[in-house]
C-alpha cells in the first residue's frame, strides 16, 4: 500500500465512524443545542465537510478556493473557522442535504488526493498552519480533525439522550 493509499484509508475510516453516529439520529436532533454555548451535530458535520474541502482540495491538491464548487458558498459562513453555531435550524441545510454535501466533498477529496504521488507528500501544504506544514501532515490532520469533531458528536448524542453507538 502506498503512503497516499494509507492516508486515504485513515480519512475513509474517520468518515465511516462519523457516519455510524449519524445513521440513527432523528432530524429534529440535528440542530438542537442541549445547553447555551454548546454546538449542535449539524454544525459539527458541516464543519467537517468544510474543513475537508479546505484541507484536501485547496491546501493539498492546490485547487483555487473559487473553483471548489462541491459545497455551497454559504458553508464558509455557516461552518467555517470562526463561525458560531446558531440554535435556529432554519439557517441550515436539512439534515439529508447536509449529509449529501458532506458525502459529495468526501468523494471529491478522496478522488483528488488519490491522484497524488507519494513523492508529493512532503511538499508544503498551502499557507502556514499550526497543525501541519506538509501535504502528508495535512492529510493526516484531515482524519484527526474529523475524529476530534466526531468526539463532540458523541458527547452531543449523549446530552440529547442517545447512546454513543460505537
Residue frames as qw, qx, qy, qz and C-alpha x, y, z in Angstrom:
[[0.000, 0.890, 0.456, 0.000, 0.00, 0.00, 0.00],
 [0.396, 0.484, -0.034, 0.780, 1.36, 3.43, -0.93],
 [0.184, -0.198, -0.459, 0.846, 1.60, 6.29, 1.56],
 [0.329, -0.051, -0.189, -0.924, -1.23, 8.10, -0.27],
 [0.611, -0.239, -0.670, -0.347, -3.43, 4.99, -0.02],
 [0.458, -0.253, -0.697, 0.490, -2.66, 4.69, 3.70],
 [0.017, 0.130, 0.240, -0.962, -3.62, 8.32, 4.33],
 [0.471, -0.107, -0.411, -0.774, -6.80, 7.91, 2.27],
 [0.569, -0.265, -0.778, -0.020, -7.73, 4.85, 4.31],
 [0.249, -0.243, -0.565, 0.748, -7.43, 6.92, 7.51],
 [0.245, 0.075, -0.045, -0.966, -9.70, 9.60, 6.05],
 [0.561, -0.153, -0.639, -0.502, -12.22, 6.95, 4.94],
 [0.483, -0.252, -0.786, 0.292, -12.18, 5.26, 8.34],
 [0.035, -0.172, -0.385, 0.906, -12.81, 8.57, 10.12],
 [0.429, 0.013, -0.239, -0.871, -15.83, 9.24, 7.89],
 [0.570, -0.180, -0.774, -0.208, -17.18, 5.73, 8.36],
 [0.315, -0.252, -0.702, 0.587, -17.02, 6.27, 12.11],
 [0.160, 0.151, 0.134, -0.966, -18.77, 9.63, 11.84],
 [0.498, -0.051, -0.513, -0.698, -21.49, 8.25, 9.57],
 [0.470, -0.216, -0.852, 0.082, -22.19, 5.43, 12.00],
 [0.135, -0.305, -0.564, 0.756, -23.02, 8.01, 14.65],
 [0.268, 0.208, -0.078, -0.937, -25.40, 9.87, 12.35],
 [0.223, -0.086, -0.863, -0.444, -27.35, 6.98, 10.84],
 [0.282, -0.513, -0.810, 0.035, -29.98, 6.72, 13.57],
 [0.128, -0.278, -0.306, 0.902, -30.16, 10.39, 14.52],
 [0.217, 0.734, 0.644, -0.002, -33.66, 11.85, 14.07],
 [0.317, 0.594, 0.225, 0.704, -33.87, 15.07, 12.02],
 [0.319, -0.881, -0.184, -0.298, -35.21, 17.04, 14.98],
 [0.724, -0.621, 0.045, 0.296, -31.96, 16.47, 16.91],
 [0.710, 0.361, 0.107, 0.595, -29.53, 17.69, 14.25],
 [0.187, 0.574, -0.038, 0.796, -29.77, 21.35, 15.25],
 [0.615, -0.743, -0.232, -0.128, -30.69, 21.02, 18.93],
 [0.289, 0.535, -0.514, 0.605, -28.27, 22.70, 21.29],
 [0.636, -0.410, -0.647, 0.091, -28.54, 20.90, 24.63],
 [0.435, -0.697, -0.272, 0.502, -27.25, 23.91, 26.58],
 [0.196, 0.979, -0.017, -0.057, -26.38, 27.53, 25.94],
 [0.088, -0.816, 0.550, 0.156, -22.95, 27.91, 24.42],
 [0.599, -0.126, 0.779, 0.139, -22.94, 24.32, 23.17],
 [0.205, 0.314, -0.610, -0.698, -22.80, 23.48, 19.49],
 [0.822, 0.182, 0.312, -0.440, -25.06, 21.09, 17.57],
 [0.725, -0.027, 0.646, 0.240, -24.50, 17.97, 15.50],
 [0.582, 0.753, 0.287, 0.112, -25.38, 19.71, 12.23],
 [0.047, 0.953, -0.298, -0.035, -22.63, 22.27, 12.76],
 [0.585, -0.485, 0.628, 0.168, -20.14, 19.51, 13.55],
 [0.724, 0.267, 0.583, 0.253, -20.78, 17.67, 10.26],
 [0.397, 0.903, 0.137, 0.091, -20.91, 20.89, 8.24],
 [0.192, -0.888, 0.407, 0.094, -17.59, 21.95, 9.72],
 [0.695, -0.213, 0.646, 0.234, -16.03, 18.56, 9.00],
 [0.654, 0.567, 0.448, 0.224, -17.13, 18.87, 5.34],
 [0.178, 0.982, -0.053, 0.043, -15.99, 22.49, 5.01],
 [0.397, -0.743, 0.518, 0.151, -12.60, 21.66, 6.55],
 [0.757, 0.025, 0.602, 0.252, -12.12, 18.61, 4.33],
 [0.544, 0.785, 0.230, 0.186, -12.59, 20.79, 1.26],
 [0.028, -0.963, 0.263, -0.042, -10.01, 23.24, 2.55],
 [0.576, -0.546, 0.595, 0.128, -7.51, 20.63, 3.63],
 [0.710, 0.080, 0.655, 0.245, -7.69, 18.19, 0.73],
 [0.546, 0.696, 0.403, 0.235, -8.80, 20.17, -2.29],
 [0.119, 0.980, -0.060, 0.144, -7.22, 23.56, -1.59],
 [0.372, -0.802, 0.467, 0.036, -4.17, 23.02, 0.62],
 [0.667, -0.239, 0.676, 0.200, -3.07, 19.60, -0.62],
 [0.622, 0.387, 0.608, 0.307, -4.31, 19.44, -4.22],
 [0.282, -0.217, 0.201, 0.913, -3.83, 23.13, -4.97],
 [0.098, 0.653, 0.645, 0.386, -7.31, 24.00, -6.19],
 [0.018, 0.243, -0.089, 0.966, -8.22, 27.66, -6.01],
 [0.160, 0.271, 0.720, -0.619, -10.96, 28.37, -3.44],
 [0.462, 0.390, -0.002, -0.797, -13.21, 29.91, -6.11],
 [0.495, 0.252, -0.704, -0.443, -13.07, 26.70, -8.16],
 [0.054, -0.059, -0.958, 0.276, -14.22, 24.42, -5.33],
 [0.482, -0.112, -0.184, -0.850, -17.91, 24.14, -6.13],
 [0.419, -0.137, -0.898, -0.004, -18.66, 20.85, -4.38],
 [0.216, -0.516, -0.668, 0.490, -20.08, 22.69, -1.36],
 [0.062, 0.885, 0.375, 0.269, -22.41, 25.67, -1.42],
 [0.314, 0.535, -0.213, 0.755, -20.64, 29.01, -0.84],
 [0.470, -0.682, 0.046, -0.558, -22.69, 29.68, 2.30],
 [0.900, -0.250, -0.317, 0.165, -20.96, 26.77, 4.06],
 [0.484, 0.304, -0.330, 0.752, -17.97, 29.02, 4.82],
 [0.234, -0.463, 0.174, -0.837, -20.15, 31.37, 6.89],
 [0.819, -0.360, -0.134, -0.427, -22.21, 28.59, 8.45],
 [0.970, -0.228, -0.031, 0.079, -19.46, 26.08, 9.21],
 [0.621, 0.565, -0.279, 0.467, -16.06, 27.66, 8.60],
 [0.554, -0.121, -0.443, 0.694, -13.39, 28.56, 11.09],
 [0.042, -0.029, -0.235, 0.971, -14.72, 31.21, 13.44],
 [0.439, -0.351, -0.482, -0.672, -18.39, 30.52, 12.68],
 [0.251, -0.115, 0.672, -0.687, -20.79, 30.38, 15.62],
 [0.140, -0.294, -0.924, -0.200, -23.42, 27.65, 15.68],
 [0.368, -0.131, 0.076, -0.917, -26.97, 29.03, 15.93],
 [0.336, 0.130, 0.856, -0.371, -29.97, 27.30, 17.51],
 [0.583, 0.501, 0.111, -0.630, -32.22, 28.30, 14.59],
 [0.632, 0.029, 0.739, 0.231, -32.40, 25.19, 12.38],
 [0.544, 0.768, 0.332, -0.060, -33.89, 27.24, 9.51],
 [0.019, 0.885, -0.372, -0.281, -30.47, 28.82, 8.96],
 [0.300, -0.425, 0.830, 0.202, -29.02, 25.45, 7.98],
 [0.482, 0.167, -0.703, -0.496, -29.50, 22.82, 5.28],
 [0.895, -0.209, -0.001, -0.395, -31.88, 19.97, 6.03],
 [0.616, -0.490, 0.617, 0.027, -30.01, 17.04, 7.62],
 [0.840, 0.283, 0.438, 0.149, -30.32, 14.92, 4.45],
 [0.478, 0.856, -0.028, 0.194, -28.91, 17.78, 2.36],
 [0.252, -0.841, 0.473, -0.075, -26.09, 18.32, 4.83],
 [0.764, -0.225, 0.597, 0.095, -25.18, 14.64, 4.66],
 [0.755, 0.567, 0.278, 0.180, -25.31, 14.70, 0.86],
 [0.205, 0.940, -0.227, 0.152, -22.99, 17.72, 0.83],
 [0.478, -0.660, 0.579, -0.023, -20.59, 16.03, 3.23],
 [0.840, 0.086, 0.522, 0.124, -20.63, 12.87, 1.10],
 [0.607, 0.774, 0.102, 0.150, -20.01, 14.89, -2.06],
 [0.022, 0.903, -0.412, 0.118, -16.99, 16.72, -0.63],
 [0.684, -0.419, 0.597, 0.006, -15.66, 13.48, 0.83],
 [0.837, 0.339, 0.399, 0.159, -15.84, 11.74, -2.56],
 [0.431, 0.880, -0.075, 0.185, -14.24, 14.73, -4.32],
 [0.278, -0.818, 0.496, -0.082, -11.45, 14.87, -1.74],
 [0.792, -0.194, 0.573, 0.083, -10.73, 11.15, -2.00],
 [0.759, 0.566, 0.263, 0.186, -10.66, 11.33, -5.80],
 [0.235, 0.932, -0.214, 0.174, -8.37, 14.38, -5.89],
 [0.429, -0.703, 0.564, -0.061, -5.96, 13.03, -3.29],
 [0.887, 0.022, 0.456, 0.071, -5.83, 9.61, -4.98],
 [0.661, 0.728, 0.018, 0.183, -4.20, 11.35, -7.98],
 [0.161, -0.889, 0.424, -0.058, -1.20, 12.36, -5.87],
 [0.795, 0.279, -0.485, 0.233, 2.08, 10.53, -5.99],
 [0.752, -0.545, -0.233, 0.288, 3.85, 9.66, -2.75],
 [0.582, 0.100, -0.012, 0.807, 6.74, 11.90, -3.84],
 [0.038, -0.619, -0.188, -0.762, 4.45, 14.95, -3.47],
 [0.599, -0.644, -0.474, -0.032, 3.53, 14.30, 0.17],
 [0.591, -0.431, -0.208, 0.649, 6.46, 16.16, 1.69],
 [0.201, 0.435, 0.231, 0.847, 5.77, 19.34, -0.30],
 [0.067, 0.097, 0.413, -0.903, 4.36, 22.36, 1.60],
 [0.017, -0.551, -0.825, -0.123, 0.59, 22.40, 2.10],
 [0.042, -0.836, -0.369, -0.404, -0.56, 25.93, 1.46],
 [0.075, -0.773, 0.243, -0.581, -0.22, 28.76, 3.95],
 [0.179, 0.251, -0.806, 0.504, 1.30, 28.04, 7.38],
 [0.714, -0.438, -0.319, -0.443, -0.94, 26.13, 9.77],
 [0.434, -0.623, 0.519, -0.393, -0.50, 25.31, 13.45],
 [0.868, -0.142, 0.433, -0.198, -1.04, 21.57, 12.94],
 [0.845, 0.179, 0.407, 0.298, 0.95, 20.83, 9.77],
 [0.024, -0.699, 0.349, 0.623, 3.37, 22.08, 7.15],
 [0.021, -0.229, 0.836, 0.498, 3.47, 19.30, 4.54],
 [0.635, 0.013, -0.410, -0.655, 0.78, 17.69, 2.40],
 [0.537, -0.054, -0.835, 0.109, 1.34, 14.41, 4.25],
 [0.121, -0.152, -0.650, 0.735, 0.72, 16.11, 7.59],
 [0.400, 0.073, -0.017, -0.913, -2.33, 17.96, 6.24],
 [0.663, -0.043, -0.614, -0.426, -3.90, 14.68, 5.12],
 [0.432, -0.126, -0.802, 0.392, -3.10, 13.09, 8.47],
 [0.080, 0.121, 0.400, -0.905, -4.68, 16.13, 10.15],
 [0.502, -0.065, -0.388, -0.770, -7.78, 15.76, 7.97],
 [0.647, -0.223, -0.724, -0.081, -8.54, 12.39, 9.60],
 [0.359, -0.185, -0.620, 0.673, -7.59, 13.62, 13.09],
 [0.184, -0.016, 0.059, -0.981, -9.66, 16.78, 12.70],
 [0.604, -0.203, -0.506, -0.581, -12.72, 14.76, 11.74],
 [0.627, -0.251, -0.715, 0.182, -12.28, 12.45, 14.72],
 [0.139, -0.044, -0.426, 0.893, -11.95, 15.46, 17.03],
 [0.429, -0.039, -0.065, -0.900, -15.37, 16.64, 15.89],
 [0.657, -0.152, -0.690, -0.263, -16.72, 13.09, 15.97],
 [0.365, -0.147, -0.717, 0.575, -15.89, 13.09, 19.68],
 [0.193, 0.081, 0.225, -0.952, -18.06, 16.18, 20.02],
 [0.599, -0.076, -0.481, -0.636, -20.86, 14.40, 18.14],
 [0.548, -0.165, -0.805, 0.159, -20.62, 11.54, 20.64],
 [0.125, -0.172, -0.546, 0.810, -20.94, 13.98, 23.54],
 [0.380, 0.047, -0.097, -0.919, -23.87, 15.78, 21.88],
 [0.594, -0.133, -0.711, -0.353, -25.62, 12.45, 21.27],
 [0.412, -0.229, -0.768, 0.434, -25.33, 11.66, 24.98],
 [0.038, 0.174, 0.319, -0.931, -26.59, 15.10, 26.01],
 [0.500, 0.047, -0.298, -0.812, -29.57, 14.61, 23.67],
 [0.743, -0.121, 0.468, -0.463, -30.37, 11.24, 25.22],
 [0.870, 0.385, -0.265, -0.158, -28.91, 8.95, 22.55],
 [0.856, -0.355, 0.270, 0.259, -26.33, 6.24, 23.07],
 [0.113, -0.714, 0.495, 0.481, -22.89, 6.67, 21.60],
 [0.880, 0.405, 0.014, -0.248, -23.42, 3.57, 19.38],
 [0.722, 0.522, -0.411, 0.193, -19.71, 2.86, 18.98]]
